[in-house]
């Protein structure tokens, strides 16, 4: 059986060299005609590729030609077709962000890893948090807060001391970034179906920006976040190196 491959690469010399070599060895077709899209780069490029190709039926198989490569497989130009035949598939639903700016504009975005709110000035942000229409925190004084998916829980969320979430756990992590009040609040675990709203208190004095993966919105007054089950990202991993294994392994290093 012939498998049709499309190769995409980040701007780095290492990634582009790998694309040239793989194309020469295995041939290449346009993304829309591919059975598998092979992404060459780091995690940031993998996220960008997943977003850009989410309308296509082909899954994405990443090979690390970047730095960390948590979402990537090890690079090896040999035996690629055989590896793809044995690869295991993970399906990820992104987060949907709806951010309202001070000028009234509403900006929508999707995030595979997390939606984060960050202070955009010298003073700490003040946030009000509502979950499924119920007020849960009247005032969180912090550098920011984020909602992370299981796939993104080892990224910014983990750096902010949030929990690592197993794939398939159907929960989201709500994590504070450098919280000042309440000082000992460590965040919360929420059902995947939860709808979370952040209202920015004193937005002129304490401006806040919102990020959905790599999409930034400045001067937000409120941000609503929920899981988007209508969008599915298909990612391929080598056997024994899927997201579940990586999430477990990350907790023992």
VOBA-1610 file (N, C-alpha, C; in pm, whole numbers, padded with zeros to 5 digits, always signed):
BEGIN
Unk+00085-00119+00000Unk+00000+00000+00000Unk+00088+00124+00000Unk+00059+00215-00091Unk+00135+00339-00099Unk+00072+00445-00010Unk+00153+00510+00070Unk+00105+00615+00158Unk+00153+00749+00104Unk+00061+00844+00090Unk+00094+00975+00036Unk+00128+01069+00151Unk+00246+01131+00142Unk+00297+01214+00251Unk+00314+01358+00206Unk+00283+01449+00297Unk+00315+01591+00279Unk+00413+01630+00389Unk+00518+01700+00354Unk+00620+01742+00451Unk+00616+01893+00468Unk+00607+01937+00593Unk+00610+02080+00622Unk+00717+02103+00728Unk+00784+02216+00722Unk+00898+02241+00811Unk+00896+02383+00863Unk+00949+02401+00984Unk+00967+02534+01039Unk+01080+02606+00963Unk+01110+02728+01002Unk+01206+02808+00926Unk+01352+02770+00952Unk+01375+02690+01053Unk+01512+02656+01089Unk+01583+02575+00982Unk+01715+02589+00978Unk+01795+02518+00878Unk+01785+02368+00897Unk+01783+02324+01023Unk+01776+02181+01052Unk+01645+02122+01000Unk+01535+02192+01023Unk+01404+02143+00979Unk+01394+02141+00827Unk+01442+02246+00762Unk+01433+02252+00617Unk+01523+02149+00550Unk+01638+02123+00610Unk+01724+02017+00558Unk+01658+01881+00568Unk+01587+01859+00679Unk+01516+01732+00695Unk+01404+01719+00593Unk+01333+01827+00566Unk+01226+01822+00467Unk+01281+01786+00329Unk+01393+01845+00292Unk+01452+01816+00162Unk+01493+01669+00152Unk+01553+01617+00258Unk+01597+01478+00257Unk+01477+01383+00248Unk+01375+01408+00330Unk+01258+01318+00332Unk+01181+01325+00201Unk+01169+01443+00145Unk+01100+01457+00017Unk+01173+01381-00092Unk+01304+01388-00089Unk+01385+01318-00188Unk+01368+01166-00174Unk+01357+01118-00052Unk+01352+00974-00029Unk+01211+00916-00044Unk+01108+00993-00006Unk+00973+00936-00002Unk+00875+01003-00098Unk+00917+01111-00162Unk+00824+01185-00247Unk+00729+01266-00160Unk+00653+01356-00223Unk+00564+01442-00148Unk+00446+01485-00233Unk+00333+01508-00167Unk+00213+01558-00232Unk+00167+01681-00155Unk+00076+01761-00212Unk+00020+01874-00136Unk-00055+01825-00012Unk-00066+01911+00088Unk-00130+01872+00214Unk-00271+01818+00192Unk-00346+01879+00104Unk-00486+01840+00082Unk-00499+01700+00024Unk-00390+01646-00036Unk-00394+01513-00097Unk-00325+01408-00010Unk-00271+01448+00104Unk-00188+01358+00183Unk-00270+01265+00272Unk-00215+01145+00294Unk-00270+01054+00395Unk-00218+01092+00533Unk-00096+01144+00538Unk-00034+01190+00663Unk+00045+01317+00634Unk+00034+01413+00724Unk+00116+01534+00716Unk+00228+01520+00817Unk+00352+01529+00770Unk+00469+01517+00857Unk+00522+01657+00886Unk+00520+01693+01015Unk+00564+01826+01057Unk+00704+01816+01116Unk+00796+01900+01069Unk+00936+01897+01111Unk+00969+02029+01179Unk+00999+02021+01308Unk+01028+02142+01385Unk+01012+02114+01532Unk+00968+02214+01607Unk+00946+02199+01750Unk+00798+02204+01784Unk+00769+02213+01914Unk+00630+02211+01959Unk+00550+02330+01905Unk+00612+02448+01900Unk+00541+02564+01848Unk+00499+02545+01705Unk+00587+02487+01624Unk+00552+02462+01484Unk+00446+02354+01474Unk+00452+02256+01562Unk+00350+02150+01562Unk+00213+02210+01592Unk+00204+02298+01691Unk+00076+02361+01723Unk+00024+02442+01604Unk+00115+02517+01541Unk+00074+02598+01425Unk+00025+02509+01311Unk+00091+02395+01291Unk+00049+02303+01185Unk-00087+02242+01215Unk-00111+02203+01339Unk-00240+02147+01376Unk-00352+02248+01353Unk-00329+02373+01394Unk-00430+02476+01373Unk-00456+02496+01223Unk-00348+02505+01146Unk-00360+02539+01005Unk-00425+02428+00923Unk-00409+02303+00966Unk-00458+02190+00887Unk-00579+02122+00950Unk-00643+02186+01047Unk-00752+02120+01120Unk-00872+02087+01029Unk-00882+02155+00913Unk-00992+02128+00821Unk-00963+02009+00729Unk-00841+01957+00737Unk-00803+01845+00650Unk-00820+01712+00722Unk-00848+01603+00649Unk-00870+01474+00714Unk-00742+01405+00761Unk-00627+01444+00709Unk-00502+01373+00739Unk-00455+01402+00881Unk-00409+01300+00954Unk-00346+01324+01084Unk-00207+01384+01065Unk-00152+01436+01175Unk-00020+01498+01171Unk+00078+01414+01253Unk+00191+01385+01193Unk+00300+01311+01259Unk+00419+01405+01267Unk+00459+01439+01389Unk+00570+01532+01405Unk+00702+01462+01430Unk+00810+01519+01376Unk+00945+01473+01408Unk+01026+01594+01456Unk+01096+01574+01564Unk+01159+01685+01633Unk+01283+01737+01560Unk+01271+01857+01509Unk+01385+01931+01455Unk+01388+02068+01521Unk+01338+02072+01648Unk+01336+02196+01725Unk+01407+02178+01858Unk+01344+02222+01966Unk+01409+02219+02098Unk+01351+02110+02186Unk+01237+02137+02251Unk+01181+02041+02347Unk+01116+01923+02275Unk+01020+01951+02190Unk+00958+01845+02111Unk+00870+01752+02189Unk+00794+01803+02285Unk+00705+01717+02363Unk+00599+01652+02275Unk+00552+01724+02176Unk+00449+01672+02087Unk+00508+01599+01965Unk+00640+01586+01963Unk+00706+01532+01845Unk+00763+01393+01871Unk+00785+01319+01762Unk+00859+01193+01767Unk+01006+01221+01738Unk+01091+01126+01772Unk+01234+01141+01742Unk+01255+01142+01591Unk+01351+01221+01547Unk+01379+01229+01403Unk+01465+01112+01359Unk+01423+01049+01252Unk+01500+00944+01186Unk+01448+00934+01043Unk+01537+00955+00949Unk+01494+00953+00809Unk+01467+00811+00758Unk+01516+00710+00828Unk+01499+00572+00783Unk+01366+00515+00831Unk+01306+00431+00749Unk+01189+00353+00790Unk+01066+00435+00823Unk+01049+00549+00759Unk+00937+00637+00795Unk+00802+00572+00765Unk+00788+00509+00651Unk+00661+00447+00616Unk+00624+00337+00715Unk+00723+00257+00756Unk+00699+00152+00854Unk+00658+00212+00989Unk+00722+00320+01030Unk+00687+00385+01156Unk+00544+00438+01152Unk+00505+00497+01040Unk+00370+00550+01028Unk+00266+00438+01033Unk+00301+00322+00979Unk+00209+00210+00981Unk+00184+00158+01122Unk+00281+00177+01211Unk+00267+00130+01350Unk+00224+00241+01446Unk+00216+00364+01397Unk+00191+00478+01486Unk+00054+00471+01553Unk+00047+00525+01674Unk-00076+00531+01751Unk-00134+00672+01742Unk-00265+00679+01735Unk-00331+00808+01717Unk-00388+00860+01848Unk-00368+00989+01875Unk-00431+01059+01986Unk-00522+01166+01926Unk-00641+01183+01982Unk-00735+01284+01937Unk-00751+01388+02047Unk-00731+01514+02012Unk-00734+01624+02109Unk-00839+01726+02066Unk-00922+01768+02162Unk-01016+01877+02138Unk-00955+02006+02194Unk-00954+02112+02117Unk-00896+02237+02165Unk-00991+02314+02256Unk-00940+02421+02313Unk-01021+02516+02388Unk-01067+02628+02294Unk-01188+02674+02315Unk-01239+02789+02241Unk-01234+02912+02332Unk-01169+03018+02285Unk-01160+03143+02360Unk-01247+03249+02293Unk-01319+03324+02376Unk-01396+03439+02330Unk-01357+03556+02419Unk-01274+03644+02365Unk-01218+03756+02443Unk-01284+03886+02400Unk-01333+03961+02499Unk-01392+04092+02473Unk-01294+04201+02512Unk-01267+04290+02418Unk-01173+04399+02441Unk-01244+04521+02500Unk-01163+04615+02548Unk-01217+04737+02606Unk-01295+04819+02504Unk-01260+04807+02377Unk-01331+04882+02273Unk-01456+04811+02224Unk-01491+04698+02288Unk-01612+04625+02253Unk-01593+04515+02152Unk-01480+04509+02087Unk-01455+04404+01988Unk-01443+04269+02057Unk-01496+04166+01991Unk-01488+04030+02043Unk-01398+03949+01950Unk-01294+03888+02008Unk-01196+03811+01932Unk-01207+03664+01974Unk-01223+03577+01875Unk-01232+03434+01902Unk-01102+03365+01865Unk-01072+03257+01932Unk-00952+03180+01901Unk-00962+03040+01955Unk-00878+02949+01903Unk-00872+02812+01950Unk-00733+02785+02007Unk-00728+02706+02113Unk-00600+02676+02178Unk-00590+02527+02206Unk-00484+02465+02158Unk-00461+02323+02184Unk-00399+02304+02322Unk-00310+02395+02362Unk-00243+02384+02492Unk-00320+02455+02603Unk-00332+02587+02592Unk-00396+02662+02699Unk-00443+02798+02650Unk-00538+02854+02725Unk-00575+02995+02714Unk-00525+03062+02841Unk-00446+03167+02824Unk-00388+03234+02941Unk-00423+03382+02941Unk-00439+03436+03062Unk-00456+03579+03083Unk-00332+03627+03157Unk-00274+03738+03111Unk-00149+03787+03168Unk-00160+03938+03191Unk-00104+03983+03301Unk-00102+04127+03324Unk-00019+04194+03213Unk-00064+04311+03170Unk+00004+04381+03061Unk+00057+04517+03107Unk+00073+04534+03236Unk+00125+04658+03292Unk+00205+04629+03417Unk+00249+04734+03488Unk+00335+04714+03605Unk+00263+04660+03727Unk+00130+04672+03732Unk+00055+04627+03849Unk-00007+04491+03826Unk-00028+04419+03936Unk-00089+04287+03928Unk-00230+04297+03871Unk-00272+04192+03804Unk-00408+04186+03752Unk-00504+04150+03864Unk-00629+04193+03846Unk-00736+04152+03936Unk-00844+04086+03850Unk-00874+03959+03880Unk-00966+03881+03799Unk-01080+03827+03885Unk-01199+03826+03828Unk-01315+03759+03886Unk-01340+03634+03804Unk-01366+03521+03873Unk-01378+03393+03802Unk-01517+03335+03823Unk-01584+03303+03712Unk-01715+03241+03714Unk-01707+03109+03638Unk-01766+03003+03694Unk-01766+02872+03630Unk-01910+02827+03611Unk-01946+02801+03486Unk-02082+02759+03453Unk-02186+02854+03511Unk-02157+02983+03503Unk-02252+03084+03548Unk-02253+03109+03697Unk-02172+03038+03774Unk-02169+03055+03919Unk-02039+03121+03960Unk-02048+03229+04036Unk-01929+03300+04081Unk-01848+03211+04175Unk-01722+03188+04140Unk-01637+03102+04223Unk-01529+03181+04296Unk-01485+03293+04240Unk-01384+03374+04307Unk-01409+03521+04275Unk-01436+03600+04379Unk-01468+03740+04358Unk-01346+03820+04314Unk-01228+03786+04364Unk-01109+03862+04327Unk-00984+03778+04342Unk-00916+03756+04230Unk-00786+03691+04229Unk-00683+03795+04188Unk-00591+03827+04277Unk-00483+03922+04248Unk-00361+03840+04209Unk-00311+03862+04088Unk-00212+03769+04033Unk-00141+03832+03914Unk-00039+03761+03865Unk+00021+03799+03736Unk-00063+03748+03620Unk-00152+03651+03648Unk-00238+03598+03544Unk-00300+03467+03587Unk-00371+03404+03493Unk-00433+03274+03516Unk-00447+03205+03382Unk-00462+03073+03386Unk-00475+02999+03260Unk-00567+02879+03276Unk-00622+02837+03164Unk-00696+02712+03153Unk-00618+02623+03058Unk-00581+02503+03103Unk-00499+02412+03022Unk-00573+02282+02995Unk-00553+02230+02874Unk-00601+02097+02838Unk-00504+01992+02891Unk-00543+01864+02894Unk-00445+01761+02931Unk-00321+01765+02842Unk-00339+01786+02711Unk-00224+01789+02620Unk-00131+01905+02652Unk-00186+02015+02701Unk-00105+02133+02731Unk-00064+02144+02877Unk-00098+02043+02957Unk-00075+02058+03101Unk+00072+02052+03139Unk+00158+02001+03051Unk+00302+01998+03082Unk+00375+02120+03028Unk+00303+02212+02967Unk+00366+02330+02909Unk+00362+02445+03010Unk+00302+02558+02974Unk+00296+02675+03061Unk+00231+02641+03194Unk+00126+02559+03191Unk+00057+02519+03313Unk+00151+02456+03415Unk+00238+02367+03369Unk+00332+02299+03460Unk+00435+02397+03514Unk+00479+02491+03430Unk+00574+02592+03475Unk+00513+02681+03583Unk+00380+02698+03578Unk+00310+02780+03677Unk+00267+02696+03797Unk+00323+02574+03811Unk+00296+02482+03922Unk+00155+02423+03917Unk+00099+02415+03795Unk-00028+02347+03779Unk-00010+02197+03768Unk-00117+02119+03778Unk-00107+01973+03776Unk-00091+01919+03634Unk-00025+01805+03623Unk-00019+01732+03497Unk-00145+01646+03487Unk-00214+01657+03375Unk-00341+01587+03357Unk-00324+01470+03261Unk-00366+01350+03299Unk-00358+01237+03206Unk-00450+01257+03086Unk-00405+01213+02970Unk-00489+01215+02851Unk-00612+01127+02876Unk-00728+01177+02836Unk-00851+01102+02857Unk-00915+01126+02991Unk-00859+01217+03073Unk-00914+01242+03206Unk-01038+01330+03203Unk-01065+01395+03090Unk-01184+01479+03073Unk-01192+01589+03177Unk-01078+01645+03213Unk-01074+01758+03304Unk-00984+01867+03245Unk-01002+01988+03294Unk-00919+02103+03259Unk-00854+02155+03385Unk-00736+02214+03371Unk-00666+02272+03485Unk-00683+02424+03482Unk-00734+02479+03592Unk-00740+02623+03611Unk-00627+02658+03707Unk-00529+02732+03660Unk-00406+02756+03736Unk-00378+02905+03744Unk-00348+02951+03866Unk-00309+03091+03885Unk-00161+03108+03856Unk-00125+03224+03802Unk+00015+03255+03774Unk+00060+03359+03876Unk+00154+03318+03961Unk+00206+03405+04068Unk+00094+03472+04146Unk+00006+03395+04212Unk-00105+03455+04285Unk-00056+03529+04410Unk-00116+03646+04436Unk-00084+03723+04556Unk-00197+03713+04658Unk-00320+03720+04612Unk-00438+03701+04695Unk-00542+03624+04614Unk-00600+03512+04664Unk-00560+03443+04787Unk-00420+03382+04773Unk-00337+03403+04871Unk-00196+03367+04859Unk-00173+03218+04841Unk-00253+03137+04904Unk-00229+02993+04900Unk-00320+02920+04800Unk-00391+02995+04717Unk-00478+02928+04621Unk-00395+02865+04511Unk-00415+02734+04488Unk-00333+02661+04392Unk-00409+02627+04265Unk-00528+02684+04248Unk-00602+02656+04126Unk-00708+02551+04148Unk-00764+02496+04039Unk-00874+02402+04049Unk-00875+02308+03928Unk-00932+02190+03948Unk-00958+02096+03840Unk-01107+02107+03805Unk-01135+02124+03676Unk-01272+02145+03631Unk-01311+02039+03529Unk-01439+02005+03520Unk-01482+01912+03415Unk-01453+01969+03277Unk-01427+01882+03183Unk-01398+01926+03047Unk-01513+02006+02988Unk-01634+01981+03036Unk-01752+02050+02984Unk-01773+02188+03046Unk-01689+02228+03141Unk-01710+02354+03212Unk-01689+02474+03120Unk-01766+02579+03145Unk-01748+02707+03079Unk-01696+02806+03183Unk-01580+02863+03156Unk-01513+02949+03253Unk-01509+03092+03199Unk-01543+03186+03284Unk-01539+03327+03245Unk-01449+03403+03342Unk-01356+03479+03285Unk-01272+03571+03362Unk-01318+03713+03333Unk-01349+03789+03438Unk-01376+03932+03423Unk-01259+04009+03481Unk-01209+04104+03404Unk-01094+04185+03447Unk-01146+04302+03530Unk-01101+04311+03653Unk-01137+04421+03741Unk-01035+04534+03726Unk-01081+04656+03722Unk-00995+04774+03703Unk-00911+04762+03576Unk-00973+04737+03461Unk-00895+04711+03338Unk-00811+04829+03291Unk-00853+04952+03319Unk-00772+05067+03276Unk-00647+05081+03361Unk-00662+05057+03490Unk-00548+05069+03581Unk-00459+04946+03575Unk-00522+04830+03552Unk-00450+04701+03553Unk-00481+04625+03423Unk-00422+04668+03311Unk-00454+04606+03181Unk-00412+04460+03175Unk-00489+04383+03100Unk-00466+04239+03087Unk-00474+04200+02940Unk-00389+04107+02900Unk-00393+04050+02766Unk-00428+03902+02776Unk-00482+03847+02668Unk-00519+03705+02663Unk-00448+03638+02547Unk-00406+03514+02568Unk-00339+03435+02464Unk-00411+03302+02446Unk-00438+03266+02321Unk-00487+03133+02287Unk-00379+03070+02200Unk-00297+02984+02262Unk-00174+02935+02198Unk-00092+03056+02152Unk-00084+03082+02023Unk+00001+03193+01977Unk-00079+03314+01930Unk-00208+03320+01961Unk-00291+03436+01924Unk-00312+03523+02046Unk-00270+03650+02038Unk-00277+03742+02152Unk-00382+03849+02130Unk-00452+03883+02238Unk-00552+03989+02236Unk-00521+04082+02353Unk-00499+04210+02325Unk-00464+04305+02430Unk-00588+04377+02481Unk-00574+04433+02601Unk-00678+04516+02663Unk-00813+04445+02670Unk-00812+04325+02727Unk-00937+04250+02740Unk-01010+04292+02868Unk-01141+04287+02862Unk-01223+04312+02981Unk-01287+04183+03033Unk-01304+04086+02945Unk-01354+03955+02986Unk-01308+03850+02887Unk-01295+03728+02936Unk-01254+03616+02850Unk-01335+03493+02891Unk-01400+03431+02793Unk-01475+03308+02817Unk-01400+03192+02751Unk-01391+03080+02823Unk-01316+02964+02775Unk-01399+02838+02795Unk-01402+02755+02693Unk-01468+02625+02702Unk-01402+02528+02606Unk-01420+02401+02628Unk-01370+02301+02535Unk-01455+02303+02409Unk-01391+02275+02294Unk-01461+02275+02166Unk-01465+02134+02109Unk-01572+02058+02140Unk-01578+01918+02094Unk-01598+01903+01944Unk-01640+02011+01876Unk-01663+02003+01732Unk-01534+02002+01651Unk-01423+02036+01716Unk-01293+02037+01649Unk-01205+01928+01709Unk-01149+01844+01626Unk-01063+01735+01672Unk-00930+01741+01598Unk-00821+01734+01673Unk-00687+01728+01614Unk-00635+01586+01629Unk-00593+01527+01518Unk-00542+01390+01518Unk-00389+01395+01510Unk-00323+01337+01612Unk-00178+01337+01619Unk-00129+01192+01627Unk-00023+01161+01551Unk+00034+01026+01550Unk+00163+01021+01630Unk+00178+00913+01709Unk+00299+00893+01788Unk+00352+00752+01767Unk+00483+00738+01778Unk+00544+00606+01773Unk+00493+00522+01890Unk+00482+00390+01874Unk+00433+00303+01983Unk+00516+00320+02110Unk+00445+00332+02222Unk+00512+00348+02351Unk+00558+00488+02381Unk+00531+00581+02291Unk+00576+00718+02311Unk+00462+00818+02290Unk+00337+00773+02314Unk+00222+00859+02299Unk+00212+00961+02411Unk+00110+01044+02402Unk+00096+01151+02501Unk+00078+01098+02642Unk+00002+00989+02657Unk-00021+00937+02792Unk+00111+00895+02856Unk+00194+00823+02781Unk+00325+00782+02832Unk+00411+00904+02863Unk+00409+01003+02777Unk+00492+01123+02798Unk+00447+01200+02920Unk+00315+01208+02942Unk+00265+01279+03060Unk+00306+01209+03188Unk+00302+01076+03189Unk+00346+01003+03308Unk+00496+01020+03329Unk+00572+01005+03222Unk+00719+01015+03232Unk+00763+01152+03281Unk+00691+01256+03239Unk+00728+01393+03277Unk+00723+01414+03428Unk+00642+01333+03499Unk+00628+01352+03642Unk+00739+01285+03723Unk+00829+01215+03655Unk+00935+01145+03725Unk+01072+01194+03684Unk+01080+01315+03631Unk+01209+01372+03595Unk+01237+01496+03678
//
